[in-house]
Amino acid sequence: YGLLIAGGCAAVAGRAHGVGKPRLERAAVVFAWLGPLAAVADLAQNVSLAIVLTDPVSQPWPTISAFAAPTTTVLGAIAGVFALAGALATRSPGKGRS
């Protein structure tokens, strides 16, 4: 999902470049990094949960998992919403309208 979100933001950057919106293009490039960051946070959560399952609960693994879970959700949601909003902001004026 991290690459999917990054790809959506990269597509918005390309479309923004095509319609002459440089600020949206720069923002999309920055937001594209949130997808891989969300995937890294998910990996940290999964590793910490695996360690908790194999060993007696010891610090810092439960705390890492507790912080990584909402981080994954927030980063993914922000980038996903940006990709959808950016796609709407860069759509062609004549397409999809009757």
Secondary structure, 3 states (H helix, E strand, C coil): CHHHHHHHHHHHHHHHHHHCCHHHHHHHHHHHCHHHHHHHHHHHHHHHHHHHHHCCCCCCHHHHHHHHHHHHHHHHHHHHHHHHHHHHHCCCCCCCCC
